[in-house]
Amino acid sequence: MTAPAIRHLRHLALLGLLAGALAVGAPLQAEPSDHDLARQALEQGQVLPLRTVLDKVERDYQGQVLKIEFEHEDGRFIYEIRLLQHDGHLAKLEVDATSGEVLKVKRKRR
């Protein structure tokens, strides 16, 4: 094979590798993170501030917050809050982020 033909094959191989890398790279439009979704909803006045919800939950359910998730389910914004309660139970609460109403509580012994 001649030198120009080898260069041409190398260029084709590099273009193939580049095309493959682009095809398996990051998706064109990534889903917004929970953090971004929560910030946008708060800025638009669609949800209560987390601190407001936590004050109520900590007062009513007497415990230490271990984990918080923000979700958008069935057209509703939800704070999912996990607490370690003073009696040793773990409580998982689903709270309507718009009203602060506790929708569901699951408790289990640690």
MIKOLTI-471801 format. One line per 2 residues: number of its first residue (from 1); their letters; for each residue x, y, z of C-alpha. Coordinates in Angstrom, 3 decimals, m for minus. Example, Ala and Ser with C-alpha at 12.3 -4.5 7.8 and 13.67 -1.06 7.14 Angstrom:
BEGIN
1	AS	12.300/m4.500/7.800  13.670/m1.060/7.140
This chain:
BEGIN
1	MT	0.000/0.000/0.000  1.158/3.502/m0.743
3	AP	1.738/6.150/1.897  m1.272/8.269/0.766
5	AI	m3.537/5.187/0.915  m2.347/4.378/4.464
7	RH	m2.995/7.967/5.573  m6.468/7.795/4.027
9	LR	m7.234/4.570/5.928  m5.974/6.127/9.184
11	HL	m8.245/9.142/8.656  m11.208/6.866/7.995
13	AL	m10.419/4.854/11.136  m10.156/8.036/13.235
15	LG	m13.446/9.320/11.833  m15.054/5.975/12.690
17	LL	m13.718/6.133/16.245  m14.925/9.716/16.642
19	AG	m18.384/8.870/15.330  m18.586/5.909/17.698
21	AL	m17.503/7.995/20.670  m20.142/10.607/19.873
23	AV	m22.817/7.937/19.510  m22.173/6.500/22.983
25	GA	m21.490/9.827/24.684  m23.861/11.786/26.926
27	PL	m27.533/11.894/25.964  m28.650/14.895/23.980
29	QA	m30.972/16.122/26.716  m30.365/14.971/30.277
31	EP	m33.166/14.817/32.827  m32.991/17.602/35.414
33	SD	m31.637/16.498/38.793  m33.833/16.466/41.901
35	HD	m31.923/19.530/43.091  m32.585/21.465/39.878
37	LA	m36.231/20.446/39.833  m36.700/21.505/43.483
39	RQ	m34.965/24.845/42.921  m37.098/25.622/39.868
41	AL	m40.320/24.661/41.664  m39.388/26.833/44.665
43	EQ	m38.466/29.811/42.480  m41.823/29.507/40.696
45	GQ	m43.709/29.367/44.019  m44.947/25.822/43.367
47	VL	m43.563/24.316/46.599  m42.889/25.269/50.188
49	PL	m39.291/25.842/51.244  m37.722/22.663/52.578
51	RT	m36.945/24.338/55.920  m40.651/25.075/56.436
53	VL	m41.548/21.435/55.796  m38.700/20.120/57.960
55	DK	m39.704/22.333/60.910  m43.199/20.820/60.846
57	VE	m42.002/17.232/60.335  m39.362/17.437/63.065
59	RD	m41.906/18.920/65.484  m44.700/16.435/64.691
61	YQ	m42.597/13.261/64.295  m39.769/13.902/66.779
63	GQ	m36.679/12.694/65.010  m33.445/13.391/63.230
65	VL	m33.595/13.759/59.468  m31.375/11.201/57.752
67	KI	m32.277/11.642/54.093  m34.412/13.861/51.883
69	EF	m35.502/13.275/48.304  m37.546/15.531/46.055
71	EH	m39.744/13.902/43.472  m42.403/14.777/40.952
73	ED	m44.973/11.965/40.938  m48.312/11.936/39.158
75	GR	m48.239/15.706/38.705  m47.492/16.283/42.403
77	FI	m44.280/17.487/44.053  m43.264/15.245/46.961
79	YE	m40.635/15.550/49.676  m39.638/12.051/50.808
81	IR	m38.096/12.390/54.247  m36.470/9.660/56.353
83	LL	m36.186/10.190/60.092  m34.545/8.339/62.929
85	QH	m37.073/8.819/65.694  m36.225/9.087/69.386
87	DG	m37.812/5.685/70.074  m35.427/3.986/67.610
89	HL	m37.876/3.643/64.735  m37.045/4.683/61.206
91	AK	m39.861/6.678/59.643  m40.290/7.334/55.954
93	LE	m42.660/10.198/55.246  m44.090/11.351/51.964
95	VD	m44.997/15.009/52.225  m46.883/17.095/49.680
97	AT	m44.320/19.784/48.865  m47.024/22.290/47.957
99	SG	m49.124/22.109/51.120  m46.807/20.454/53.651
101	EV	m49.420/17.748/54.284  m47.999/14.367/55.302
103	LK	m49.467/11.913/52.801  m47.959/8.659/54.027
105	VK	m45.887/7.381/56.940  m44.076/4.057/57.087
107	RK	m42.293/3.099/60.288  m40.016/0.201/61.076
109	RR	m37.851/m0.814/63.959  m34.180/m0.266/63.317
